[in-house]
Amino acid sequence: MTSKFVLKLHEYEKAVNQRDNLIEDLTTSLQQALASRDAALAQIKVLSNSLESSTEQNGIDDKVEVVINFLSNLIFFLIIIHLK
């Protein structure tokens, strides 16, 4: 009876050690996954900010172009009026 008890105790200890190793592996995998997610989110944020900045710059460029075209047309119109 004592040898059965010792055998069962060893089996239990082995199972507990396997469980602990599995928990460690899962914890490591989770930490790596979270780090990868954080890195991906940081890259997305940088790209998003870059795109937003680019879009804002394009908006400014478009407005400047409209003003330049308006002034060019105005100058052309004033020259034509002055020549008449």
N, C-alpha and C positions, 0 to 999 in steps of 0.2 A: 504494500500500500504506500509506503514512503517513497519508493522509487517511481510509482505512478504520479505521485504528487510533485516530485522533483521534476519529472519529465513535463508535466503540465505547466509547471512554473516556468521552465525554460521556454516552452512553446509560447507562453503568454509574454514573456520578456522579449522574445524574438518578434512577436507580432507588434508589441509596443514600439520596439526599435524601428521596425519597418514603417509603422505609422508616423513616427517622428521624422524619419528620413523623407517620407512622402510630403509631409507638411513643410519641411525645409525646402524641398524641390519646388513645391507649389508656391511658396513664399518668394523664392528667388525668381521664378517665372513671372509672378505677378509684379514684382518690383521692376523687372526688365520691361514688361509690357507697359507699365505706367510711365517709365522713363521714355520709352519709344513714343507713347501717346503725347507726353509733354513736349518732346522734341518736335513731333509732327504739328502740334498745336502752335508752337512757337514759330515754325516755318510758315504755317498758314497765316498767322498774324502778320509776319513780316511781308509776305506776298500781298496780303489784303491791304496793308498800309501803303505798300508800293503802288498797287493798283489804284487805290484811292487818291494818292498823291498825283499819279499820272493822269487820272481822270480830271482832277482839279486843275492840273496844268493845262490839259487839253481844253478845258472849259475857258480858261483864261486866254489861251492862244486863240480860240475861236472868237472870243469877244474882241480881242485886239485886232484880229483880221477884219471883223465887221466894222470897227471904228476906222481902220485904215481905208477900207473900201468906201465908207461913207465920206471921209475927208477927201479922198481922191476924186470921187464923183462931185463933191461940192466945189473943189478947186477947178475941176474941168468945167462945171456949170458957170462958175464965176468968170473964168477966162472967156468962155463963149459969150457971156453977157457983156463983158468988158470990150470984146472985139466988135460987137455990133454997134 
